[in-house]
Amino acid sequence: MGGVKSSLASKFAFCPPKPPSYGLAVDESTGRLTMSGVPSRENVDILKLCTKRGNEIVAMYMRNPAATLTLLYSHGNAADLGQMYELLSELSVHLPVNLLTYDYSGYGKSTGKPSEHNTYADIEAAYRCLEEIYGVKEEDVILYGQSLGSGPTIDLAVRLSRLRAVVLHSAILSGLRVLYPVKRTYWFDIFKNIDKIPLVKCPVLVIHGTADDVVDFSHGKQLWELCKEKYEPLWIKGGNHCDLELYPQFIRHLKKFISAMEKSAHLINCSGPVADLSENPQNSTDCIEKSRQSIDQREKSMPSTDQIEKRRPSIDHREKSRTSIDKSEKSRTSTDKREKYRTSTDKREKSRTSTDKRERTRTSNDKKEKSRTSTDKREKLRTSIDKRDKPRKSMDGREKACAGTDQPEKARKSIDRLGGMMRSVGLCNIGCFKHNVSGG
């Protein structure tokens, strides 16, 4: 599957000039490597660099005594160092910057075949050259990627945490998106800049022509929108893919950007060693190992770092003291909260006890009230019974009275009977009988 991907990339994405526009030779008097077909300058060094993938690439370093920053330039497709020589010389003078550029594997006089991963190894070797040979610090490097060169530029920018800035000139979203505006990234796509650009931490300047007929203007616009730290972009109205350098605003805006980066204090603090740029550390070449040793030596030789480290113990001591005070304050606060909680709990307990006592008192009173009520009911019952007993006594008296009245009635009846008997005997003896009865 990887072979198919590499084959497709070589066929459609990479177009190295054939034959190369320059040749290489060694100056017998100085022993320096020279480039034929271009003017020779004292401030230009021609180099051969080995990559971790076993290729040997040609690089060119242009020195500017007035520069404080260094541009690592990755050129576009269908070009090599011979064709870019004059343009890059002008950039170095007018910006002003030191400038290192290189030919990808399979381009110019560089060995190997063009591929996506070879370009990543190529730019890595160029960056190691700046560190090892020219002593350039990471925070003084600006990566510049034009068209196809935006792929290795963004890939390296993601892996460098203290980089000063990035310039994207007619950059691509991805290799496949140049051919067709797909909505997602496929496994066989190359130079997936659309997925990597949000991971770049330094300022990014995007330059693109609105009439670009090779890489649509939408590529540059979307890349700028995805940048984490945006710088004012340059949209050149009517600009095409290979003519942006001819517009006055191009060099003016680029110079403004370089000046802003020189004045800015944008230095990303990063503790620890420089990030390992190799895909597989076991396959790293001796060039990379030497550069790592060089980095370690420079890190050890920094006096400012040592002074900072000496100051740290006293600062740490003060911080520990502050931490101890904070802990004691927190402990006091916690104790106060527990005391408040206990006091609140005691109040609630007392309130509950008082409530219980009142409840007990109420219960006792209720019992007394019930007892009184029961006694009153019994008293009322007795009174009612007594009242009922009195009429009975009265009735008994009347009955006795009636009984006393019956006796005279009986006597009268007896007298009446006697009177009737006497009538039958004779009226003459009635008076005598009455007298006897009443008188006796």
Secondary structure, 3 states (H helix, E strand, C coil): CHHHHHHHHHHHCCCCCCCCCCEEEECCCCCCEEEECCCCCCCEEEEEEECCCCCEEEEEEECCCCCCCEEEEECCCCCCHHHHHHHHHHHHHHCCCEEEEECCCCCCCCCCCCCHHHHHHHHHHHHHHHHHCCCCCHHHEEEEEEHHHHHHHHHHHHHCCCCCEEEEECCCCCHHHHHCCCCCCCCCCCCCHHHHHHHCCCCEEEEEECCCCCCCHHHHHHHHHHCCCECCCEEECCCCCCCHHHCHHHHHHHHHHHHHHHHCCCCCCCCCCCCCCCCCHHHCCHHHHHHHHHHHHHHHCCHHHHHHHHHHHHHHHHHHHHHHHHHHHHHHHHHHHHHHHHHHHHHHHHHHHHHHHHHHHHHHHHHHHHHHHHHHHHHHHHHHHHHHHHHHHHHHHHHHHHHHHHHHHHHHHHHHHHHHHHHHHCHHHHHHHHHHHHHC
